[in-house]
Amino acid sequence: MEVATAREVASGSHAQVDEMRPVDAEGPQASPQREVGGQSRQLQLAMEEHPKIWLPRALRQTYIRKVGETVNLLIPFQGKPKPQATWTHNGCALDASRVSVRNGEQDSILFIREAQRADSGRYQLRVQLGGLEATATIDILVIERPGPPRSIKLVDVWGSNATLEWTPPQDTGNTALLGYTVQKADTKSGLWFTVLEHHHRTSCIVSDLVVGNSYAFRVFAENQCGLSETAAVTADLAHIQKAAAVYKTKGFAQRDFSEAPKFTQPLADCTTITGYDTQLFCCVRASPKPKIIWLKNKIDIQGNPKYRALSHLGVCSLEIRKPGPFDGGIYTCKAINALGEASVDCRVDVKAPN
């Protein structure tokens, strides 16, 4: 029976280890070293699962909550017999007045009813079983709306424009700023209108102000929680004068943009079907604006109702309305101004429908 019991102990069954304990008690007293080694071996035999933590994917990055929201984290783990689970915050014990922990057989729950910014930091879960342990780290960031910019100043007013400058808020809400929102209000209506959103710089130019009106400006800071509850408002008004100052420059030589006609896009040969309207296109560049003349087989077709010629911003087009067999030939577009002339040609073939 003693041999059979030893084999059963070697198999690692917890129940079998319990059966072996009375037998060992009847034998001679063991040395302290043998007792320690025996306890360690019994613990290893009794351990059915090593401790391990299953950290959810969503908690592998910084876990962000807003001030006043609930933090409720459930972290599954494994280990048999039941391991010991402990939590720390930034390497220290948890504040039991704010944080609640419930450890189950296969999970641990961290609960904060109303999160505050002081609850931000690194939380670590440690699961221990015998001499083995597993750890998991979770970074929690509790954020809130930022404060308003500390000051705003009206730097300059010219024409229908105003230049503003401000300083960043002292409190960013425990997270990075996403930008600023700039608003204007004229003294006549007193209504605020947004002119810039998600503006990243601490200065801006507000344009298109109405001549004769006076304007106040305000700036909100913005982060992931939204806009600051209050804004920084300019102490001075921007008065948009009716008579703007005229600045004259001296010694400026006016550049001569005169240019003889030059076609930048020529006419393209085409084949059309009898009875189907056809259009010819080309592009010309010239200064002053050139006169456009269309020719067919070197004959001027200006004023012929069969054709419709247009010219706009250098694009010249000729529409041949319902062409017949005799409308085929060589078409020429000629551009003429005081500095010279230029022309382009193309062939148009008119075929009968099949």
Disulfide bonds with the S-S distance in Angstrom:
none
